[in-house]
Amino acid sequence: GRRALAAARTHSHLPPTPSSSTSSVLLFSLTDIPTFSPTHLSPYRAFHTSPRMEDQEETQKIKVYTRTGDKGTASLFTGERRPKDDASFQALGDVDELNCFIGIAREFCSSANNGLDSYLTTVQNVLLDVGSHVATPRTSAGPYKIQRTELESEHASTLEEWIDKLDQDLPPLRNFILPSGGLSASHLHACRAICRRAERSVVPLVAAGEVAETVGKYLNRLSDFFFVAARYAAKQEGKEEVIHKKETTTSK
């Protein structure tokens, strides 16, 4: 079949402290790329290519639109077509939205130079792997695609290491805080809320056996990371976190 060259950023998922990424050209078969209709985000597990593959000539460019989803259905990585309001696509959309919002938060973090940029880049890459996994139902996918889209449990452990590392520099939390603390922190709090929604979307898929428990565990831990990262951003940038105060009404 036709093959396409796609540029992607290589990254390391497992280091306690993420390092900067490097660029690499990856080669994929079109039949191997699942589609996120209607956004056409294509999640997949990236495989590094050899220098010989990187030197190949350009191939035919893929069109953004396919018209295959005009009647309200879309394909999973297994080739199965489901309605776009199916639970799988709801979860995929929530994960996609989360990744987009992390991109916004990362821009603020990068501008503030608060030390969170590389953490967020790694998370964005892992979330593409999460999307690949969700787009490959465990109940119907073959062994090869299941293995290819497996999400390693070490990703959640890495988040725990990051949380402990960042939390060491934070003052004890003695009160509830409002989403606040500057642009970086406020957007990271929004990421936390969107992540919780993505997790809720995945829960029924895990219960149905279509998604592995490692995905739910990762999203659960990721929302905790965003909370700590938001507080860390506020501290690094010298911004004040707003403490919750119960509002009372005065009766006349």
N, C-alpha and C positions, 0 to 999 in steps of 0.2 A: 504494500500500500504506500500511499504518499507519506513522506516524512517531513517534519518541520524543525527548523532550528529555532531555539528559544533562548534568550538570555536570562540567566537567573543568578542570584547571589548565593554563593556557598556559605555555610555557616556551621558552627559547632554547637550542638544542642546541650552538651553535657558539662562544660567547664563551670566551676563554682563562680568564676567571674568571667563574663562574656568578653571576647576579644573582637576586634574590628573584622569586618567581612571582606572577602575578596570576590571578584567577579569571575564567572566561568560560563562558557557556552555549553548548553545541554542539548541533547538530541532526543526527540520523542517521536513516537508513532502517533498519528492523529487518532488512531483507534484506542490509544492508551490514555487519552486525556479526557477525564470526565468534565461535564459542563454544568456550571451553576447558572441555569436560566432563572430569571431573565437578566441577571447581571453579567453572565458569561465569564465570571471568575472561574478559572480552571485550576483546581487544587490537584496536586500530584506529589508523589514522593520523588524527589530529585535524585538522579544518579549521576555521578561525576563521569565525564567522558574522557576519552584518551585524547592526546594531542592530535592524533590522526583524524579523529572525528571533528575536532575543532577547526581543522584546516579545510574541511569540505566546502564546496561552493554553496552559495545561497540557494535555497529551494523556494518553491512557490509560496507566496505569502498567504496566510490564512485570513479569510474575511471575518470581520467581527460579527456580522449577522449571518444566521443560517436559515431563518424562516421555519425551522423545524418545531419551534415552540409557539407558533401562531395560534394553535388550537388549544393552548392551555396545558400542555404537558411538556415534560423535559426528561432527559436521560440521566440515569445514574451511571457510575463507573462500570457497573455490570452490564449495561446496555438496556436495562429495564426502563421503560417509560412510565412515569407516574404523573398524576395531576400536580400542578405547581403549588397547590396548597397542601400537599402531602406533608406529613410530619418531618420527613427527611429534609425537604427543601426549606421548611420553616427553620430547622436547626442550621442548615447551611447558610441561610440568609442572616441569621443572628450572628453566626461566627464571622461572616463576611463584614457585617456592620461593625462588629467589635474591632476587627482588623483595621478597617478604615479609620475608626476613631482613634485607635492607637497611633496611627500615622499622624493625626493632628496633634495628639499629646506629645509625640516624639519630636515634632518640629519645635514646640515650645520648650521642651527639655533641652534640645540641642542648642537653641538660641540662648538659653539661660546657662548652658554648660554646667548642669547640675549632676552630671555623672550617670544619668539613667539611659542615655541614648542607646548604648550597646545592648543593655538588658532588653529594651523594648524591640529592638531590631530582631533579636533572637526569638522573642515571643511571637512576633509577626510571622517569622518563618515556621515556627512550630504550629501556629494556627492554620497554615496552609496544609500541613500534614494532618491536622485535626479534620479539616474539610475533606481531604482525600479519604480518610477513614469513614466519616459519616456518609460520604457518597458511595461507599462500598458496603452494602448491608451484609452482615455476617451470616444471615440466614439464607442468602441466595448466591453469594459470590463464590467463585472457585478458589482452590487453595493458593494459587499463584497470586491472585489479586488480594486475597486476604493477607498473605505474608507481606506483599509489597506495601500495603497501606497500614500495617500494624503501627500503633503508637506505643513507644517504649515507656515503661513505667518510670524510668529514670528522669523523665522530664518533670514529673511532679516533685521528685526528690531534689532536683536542681532548684526549683522554685522555693522549696523550704530552706535550702542553703542561702539563697539570695535574701529571703525574708529575714532570717536570723542575722545575716551580715548587715543589712540596712537598719534593722531594728536596734542594733547595738548603739547606734549614734543618736537614737531618739529619746526624748524625755518620756517618762512613764505616762501612760494615758489614764487620767483620773476622772474624766468627764466625756460625755458624748460630744463629738465635734460635728459641725456642719460642713458640707462640701465647700471648701474655701482654701486659702493659703496661696493665692496667686494663680496665674493662668496655667502653669504646668500642673500644679496640684489639683486644681478644679477639674481639669480635663482628665486627669488620672482617676479622680473619683467617678466621673462619668463612665470611664472605661470599666470601673468596678461594677457599676449598676448594669451596664450592657452585658458584661460577662456573666452576671447572675442570671440574666434573661436567657443567654445562650445555654447556660447550664440547665435551666428549667426546660428548655426545648429538647435537650439531649436525654433527660431523665426517662421519658417514655420509650425512647429508642433503646436505651440500655435495658429497660424492663422487658422489652420485646425480643431481646437478643440480637438486635440489628447493629448495635454499637457496643464495643467493649467497655468494661468498667473503668479502664485506664483513662478514657476520654472524659468521663464525668469527674473523675478524681482530679485530672489536670485542670479542668475549668474551675472546679471548686477551690483548688489551691491558688489558681491564677487570680481570682477575685481578692483573695487575702493579700497576694503580692501587690495588687494595685492600691489597696488601702495603705499598706506600709510605704509603698513608693510615693504615694501622694504626700504623706506626712514627711517623708525624707526630702522631697522636692521643696516643700515649704520651708523646712529648716535650712537646706542648702542655699536657698534664695533669700533667706531672711524675711520671709513673709509670715504673717500672723494667721494662725488657725483660729477660727471663730468657734467659741464654746457654746454649746446648746444651753439656752435658758428657757425654762418653761414660761410661756406667755399666760398671763392671767388677765381677766377682765375685772374692772372695778364696778361694782353695782352701786347705783345711785339710791 
